[in-house]
Amino acid sequence: MWPGLKLVHGKPRHSQSQGSVERSNQDVRDMLVAWMLDNNTKQWSEGLRFIQSKKNRSLHEGIKKSPYEAMFGMKQRIGLADSSLEKETYESLETEEDLERILDGITTGPDNETEDNLYNTDLCAICEECGILVTCQKCSLKVHVKCGIETEDQVVCSRCNRTDAIRDQREDAKSGLEKQAAKMLSLSCQKLPPAEVGQNVVVKVPDVDRGRLAPRNVLAAVLSVNKCGLYKLGTKNGELERLYSRNEFTFADSNFIKLSEVLSTLLNLRQASVLASGSKQGFVMCNCKRYCISKKCNCRSKEVLCNSKCHNNSECKNK
């Protein structure tokens, strides 16, 4: 089905984005456009089943098999093309009655049933027909030899064989995903080597937490690392209250902060950014009408001087 279709992807998506959803939607759109061009039609809804089938049969790089194989334990069958019939046999078929006549004409082998077998009322658990039955090794049900898989001196019914195949395929898919995760982790460790305790790092301050006079980055030291790989950081003004992952900071050129210089007080990144600016202004501002001499002034109550973000009063006494 549609053997000429082949999709080529670009660079890998970002792991913390909606790239997989966007790429899947783009694949469906591109496949739909190609199908409409190949069939010279504008009925795009008729091509959805072909696109879904193609997506389910495509090779997944992580699990090393198609999603259909991982789910059902076997390759997807597409009508008579995957049957045991010769191509010349089914090419001339037009109706289901033609197919039934061909199937009725195919013999399954000589009728070598004995007289005892004619009175055998046991039914095969798979095809529900009479005949010479054997016991399935796994489920102990009576089945025909043709309805199972024969190995040496044992027979396993097709139902148990399919269950085992599904389990094996899912174990292989799980192993493939684990290898893919290990590969991604290895690449991440190469790009972002772990930090050591006492090493100085630079933490970027988000725009929403940075005042106009505050620096873009905060210098901190690594205090500890937990078993999950999260880092406890501290500045000269105190310890940052939350834990940071390795991709949230970069290494500093030198160790400007010693562990003994880190205060034990807790503060968030916004407070650390304000304290690192030197002015302590941060987001503090006032709208006083005149003088700014009482504690009602927001700047005076915070013990900071008024600046350009505050009022336009020339009589301010807090400059």
N, C-alpha and C positions, 0 to 999 in steps of 0.2 A: 504494500500500500504506500504509494507516493515515494518510490525509492530515490527520486532525484532531489529530495529535500535534504539540506544540510545547513545547520546554523553554526556560526562562528562567533564566539563571544570575545569581548575586549578584555581590559584589565579587570582583576578581581574586585568585587564590591567591598565596601567597608563593613566590618563585622557588626558595628553598632548602628546600622542604618536600615532603611526599608529597601535595600538594593535587591534582595531576592524577590520581593513582591513586584518591584518595578521591572526587573529583568523578565520575570515570568509573564507579566502583562505585555511587555514588548515582544517576547517570543510569540505569544498567541496572535498579536496583531500582525507581525511580519509573516507568520505562517498562513494566516487568513488571507493576507494580500497575495501571497504567492499562489495559494490554492485558487483564488478567484481569477488570477491571470491565466493559470494553466487550464482551467475549465471554462474560461470565457463566460463568466456568469457574475451577476450582481447579488445573487441569493447567498449572502454570507452565512446565514444561519444553517444552511445545509452542509457547510464545511466544518462545523464545530466538532462533529463526531470523528472526522478524520484527524483533526488537530489534537483532540483529546487522546486518540489512539496513538498518534505519533509521539506525544509527550510521555505517555505511559511506557512506550517501548524504547525511548532514548536511553543511552548509557549514562548513568550517574557516576561522576568521577569519584565521589566519596565512597559509595557502597560497591563500586565496581560491577554494577549490574543495573538493569532497568527497574524502575519502581514496580512494574507488574510482576517481575520475577521475585522481588523481595516480598511482595504481598501474597502471591499465590503459589510460589515455589516452582513455577514453570514458565516457559516463554509464552507470550501472547499468541493465540491462534487467530488467524484472520480468514475465516471462511474456508472454502475448498482449496485455497492456495497452500494451506498448511496440512491438508489431509493426505492420505496415502494414495489418492486417486492420481492417475496420470493427467498431465496438462491437456493432452489431446482428448481425454474423456470428458472433462467438465467444461471445456471451451464451447462446445456446441449446446450446452444446456440452456434452456430458456425458462422452464417452470420447475416447481418442486416435484411434480409428477414425473418429469424426466429423470430427476435425481433418484427418486424412489425406485423406478424401474431398473436403473443401473445398479443400485445397492441390492435389490432383490436378486439380480442375476449373479452377484458375486457369491461364490460358495466359500464357506469357512473350512471345508475339509470333508473327507469321507465320513459317512454316518456309520460309525463302528460301535454303536451302542449295543450292548448285549441284552438278552431277554430280561435279566435282572434289573437292568437300568430302566427298562420301560415302566417298571412298577415303582420306581424311585420317586417319591413325592416331595423330597427335599428341594428347596429352591435356593438358587445362588443369592447371596446377600447383596451382590452388586447389580446383576442384570435381572434378577428375579425370574430365572428360567430353570427348568429341570436339566439334569445331566449328571455327568460324573463330577463329583465334588471333592475337594480337598479342604483341609483345615488351615486357615491362616495362622501363621506362627505368632503374630502379635495379638490379634483380637479374638482368635479362636472361632471365627465365623466360617461357615461353609461357603466356598466360592469355587468357580471354575478356574482351571489353570490359565485360561485365556484372560480372565478378569483379574489377574494378579501378575506379580513379577516372580519368576522362578529362578532360584539360585541353588545350585548343587542339589541338595535333598530337601529344600524348604520352599514354601510358597508364601509370599506376602501379598495380601490383596491390594488393589490399586488405591483404595481409600487410605489404608495405613501407609502405603508408600508415598502418597501425596502429602499426608501429614508430616512424615519424616522429611520430605523434600522442602516443605514450607519452613520447618524448624531449622534445617541446615542453611537455607537461603537467608533467613533472618539473622542467624548467628554470623554468617559471612558479612551481612550488611552492617551488623553491630561492630564487627572487627574492622571493617573498612572505615566506619565513622570514627572509631577510636584512633586509628592510624592517621586519619585526616586531622583530628584534633591535636594529636601529638606533633604533627608536622607544623600546624599553625602555632602551637606553643613554642616549638623550637625556633621558628622564624621570629616570633615576638621576643624571645630571650636574646636572640642575636642583635636585634635592633634596640632593645631596651634591657641592658644588663642590670642585674639587681644592685641596689645601693647598700652600702655598709653603714653600720651604726657609727655616728659621729661625722659622717660625710655631709658636706654642705650642698644644698639643692636650691633651685629657683622655682618658685610656685607662681604661676600666672594668675593674676587677679581678674575675675570676670568684670566686664564693663559695668554691670549693675551694682557691683560692690566697690567700685573705685570712684573716689571723688575727683574733682578737677585738679587738685594739687597732689593727689596720691600717686605713687609710682605704679607702673604697670605690673611689676613683679615684686614678690616678697622673698627675701633671703631667709632660709631656715636650715636647721640641722636635723638629721635623722636621729630620733631618740630610741626607737625600737621597731622591730618587725614581728608581726604575728604569724601564725602558721598558715594563714590564708594569703600571705604575701602583701598585706596592707601595712603602710608605714605610719608611724606616729612622728609628727614633725613639731619642732619648737623654734621660736625666735627669741631674741634678746628680751622681748617684752612679755613672753609667756608661751605656753604650749597651745598649739592649734587643737580645737576641741574635737574635730573629726579626723578619721583615718583617710589616707590617700593611697591610691593605686600608683603603680610605677609609671603609667603613661600620663599622670597629671603633673609631673615636674621633670626638670632636667638637672643635670649635674652642674654645679658651680665650678669656676676655674680654680679656686683656692678655698681653703677652709677658713672663712672669716669669723665663724661663730664656734666657740667651744661649748661642750656639753655643760660645763660648770657655769657658763654665762646665761643659760636658759632659765628663766623664772618659772616657778611652779604654778602660776596662775593660768587659768583657762581663758582663751579668747577665740573668737571666730576670725575668718580670713578678712572680713571687712574691718574689724577692729585692728587687726595686725597691719593692714594697709594704711589705716589712718595714723597709727602710731609710728609707722616707718616713714611717713611723709615729713615728720618734724614739726609741722604746724599744728597738728591735731585738729585741723579744721574739718576735714572729711565732708560730711553731709550737713554740718551744723550751719545754720544761718538764722538771721532774725529779720523782722519787719517793723522794728520800732519807729515811731514817728519822730522822736528827738532824743538826744543825749545818750541813751543806753547806759544809764548809771545805776539802775536797780536790778534786782535778781529776776525781774520779769523779762529782762533781755535774755534770750536763749543763748547767745554767745557768751555773755558775762557769767551766766549760771554754769556754763560748761568750762569757764576759765580759758576762753580763747578770744582772740581779737576779731572784730568785725572785718570783713573783707569785701571784695567786689560783688560777691553773690548776695550780700545783704542789702539794706536800704540805700537810698541815694541821699540820705540826710547829711549835710555838711557839718552839723553841730554835734555829731557823734563823739562821745568821750571815751570810746572803747576801741581806739585805733592805735 
